[in-house]
Amino acid sequence: MKHQKISPNEFLIKLEVGDDILESMKKFAEELKIEGGVFQGIGAVQKARLRVYNTKTKSYEDHEVNEQCEIISLIGNIAKLGKETVLHAHMGLGKKDLNQIGGHVDIGCIVNPMAEIYFKSFDKKIEREKDPATGLNMLKF
């Protein structure tokens, strides 16, 4: 992973072959002590792990994608849950046959050959808290 600051609160991030999207973005935020921000990106992955939240069971259903795909859209945010840096991201993928899939990004989305990400940090800390009704970590206002 490499990054370049392009303005006081904006960065371009380049993920390279073998980088895990979530792990890399979390490391970036922690190293720069960023406590809130948003990002979007494009690129490609050699495999992915996407999740879909089931409102009836209140749990995620995991889906493995074990093929090269184009990242049609990657969008997410960074916040704090207590002292922990947490990411919430969704990604749409284009498959070789041009079918599309998408979902909540999990650890295991491995870049190949690269991903280009625009990141904007906020001056204010963004926080999450567990919502008792859903069990999800929601934005805290």
ABEGO torsion letter per residue (X at the ends): XBBBBABAABBBBBBBBGBBAAAAAAAAAAAAGBABEBBBBBEBBABBBBBBBBAAAGBBBBBBBBBBBBBABBBBBBBBBEABBBBBBBBBBBBAAGBBBBEBBBBGBBBOABBBBBBBBBABBBBBBBBAAAGBBBBBX
